[in-house]
Structures are given as C-alpha cells and as structure tokens.
Amino acid sequence: MTATGSMFGLAFGDCMGKPTEFQRFEEIVRLYGPQGPSDLPAGGLVTDDTQMALAVADALLEQPGGADLAVEPFTASLIEHFLAWAKSPDNNRAPGMTCLRAIGNLGNGLPWPQATQRGSKGCGANMRVTPIGLLPDVPETTIAGAAQLQAALTHGHATGLAASDLTACATRWLAQGMAPSDLVPALRERCQEQRRIYHGDWLGDELWRVPMRNSPEDFIEAGWVECGMILGVLAKAAQNPDPALDPCDYTGEGWIAEEALATALLCFLMYSDEPVRALGRAAATGGDSDSIAALAGAFLGARHGIEAFPAAWPERIEYRERLARSGAAWDVGRA
Ligand SMILES: [Mg+2]
C-alpha cells in the first residue's frame, strides 16, 4: 500500500503545514511546542500542493501503463488538468505565482516552451511530482523524462527540472524498499550520473535555449550541480541535526525547488520511522511549511504505507476519494 500511503502522506503533510506556512518558527514553537503539531487539523483542508499533485496523478491515470507512457498525450493531459485546476473555485489556497502565470499563458494558447517561466525554480514543480515516482513498472528513464517534463510546463529552470527528477526518484526508491540511510548517497550519485543528460525526447529542443548556455547539456548541468550542492549540505546536516532548531536553518526555507527537497528529506531522515513526528517537524519550519511537509509525507508514505498514519486521518482529509483512486491503481499495478 505504498502508493496509497504516499498519496495520502503528501496530503497529510500539506494539511499539517497549511496553518504554519506563513508563521515564523518561534511563533510555531510557541503555539505547538518544540516538536510542532501532532495531529491533522480539523477539517482536513489541503493547499495547492495536493491539488496540483492530484492534477498530475489524474493525468497519469489517463495514460497507458508501463513503458507506454508517451510524451504527447501525457503533455496534453497535464495541460488539461492544470487548466482545470486553475479555473476551479477550489483554487483559493495561496497558489504560487509561477504556476498561475505559466498556466495563464497555456490558457491563452501559447505552446508550453513559451508559456513556461524559465527563470523560476520555485518549489511548485516538485511539490506535485511524487505521483510519477509511484508508477509501477515504468523504466527509470521514463520516470526522469516525465518528472522533468511536468516541471518544465511551468518552471523552466534547470534546477527545477533536476529537483523534480530527484524528488520522483526518492519517492520511487523508498516505495521499492530502499533504506533511508542509502537515500541521500543514491541521490547524490544520481546528480553525478545525470549531470550532462538532457532528455530531449521529453523536453524538446527549445527549453534549453537560454542566455549563457551553449548546448542542452550545459543547460541541464547547472541544475544538477545546484541540486548536488544542497544534497552535500544535507548529507552533513543529517548526521546530527539539533531537534530544537528550525530544519530550514540547515538546508534552506524551501521556497525554491532544491531546498524544498533537501529540507523535506532532512525532516524525513530525522524521524524516518515515526511518521507523525516527522510531519510535525516538517510543519514546524520557518519556511514553506506546507510544501516541506507535503514532500516529507510523500516520502514517509512511500516507505511505510498508509497503515503507518493514524487510522482517523484518511477519513478526515480533503480529496480522500481522489487520493485513494490513484493510490489503489498503482498499488494494484505493483502487487
Ligand atoms: Mg501550498
């Protein structure tokens, strides 16, 4: 039940981080104590993070399984679901400006390489990518291409692409049973391996053409290097983090893609076998708490399955039917 666990875990984290997203760390500690919140807020409301992850999940559910996931139909389906989200009356959860601008451009009929925000590496693309890591029986190159493409539609920055790829891989590897202690070394190795690989079959020949980059390889390399640097910081921080400190003090506030990944991983690694505590830690952060906790929740659920969370939470969380639908489809595929 790892796919179900990861989909619900993302929503649980998002819900726990929603009230704390715009609060300072000291304020959160004063309200909830040093460990942060320990229960899902009543009402179970989530933010744009879960809404957009569900848009990606619903687009995936329309695609053929396994290696047949193909660029054009997936792109069209993603755009359709992003537009539907942008127009929905539920889109009132402090959505990110990059997403709104890029999706506005898509709605005006611009092709995505022109609609995307090339200068933005906000975390809006990797907070929604984890469903791609849950697809069963899909080759890792397809996961990489799909993860980077879904980022590229709104966040055209190379670091946003690399961070989305890493976030999908982390989710996938945890769902496959990788030990938490192996995760950061594996992600750092991926930064090295992928350093000069541009997925032109998924990303096309236009995205990489930005000032100061002479080739697709030069373009993507900058993103992998930036992600590799923050993972190096994380590797040190994760050795002995002080639980009384704001995790953002170590790996950044998470408003940008690579920091959201690193700080979410730090919270996950601090309490990788105590999901509620890890989510409380992730929600008690001075930065982008809902996105940090959403990603931490996706990792926790991928590792432990839905059973590791309090039994009352799935019934309380917003969008539970949609979360359950994709989770069930991919858990069956995996079994
Ligand atoms: Mg949010």
Residues whose N, C-alpha, C, O or C-beta is under 5 A from the ligand:
A	BS01	MG	T47 D48 D49 R93 A94 D290
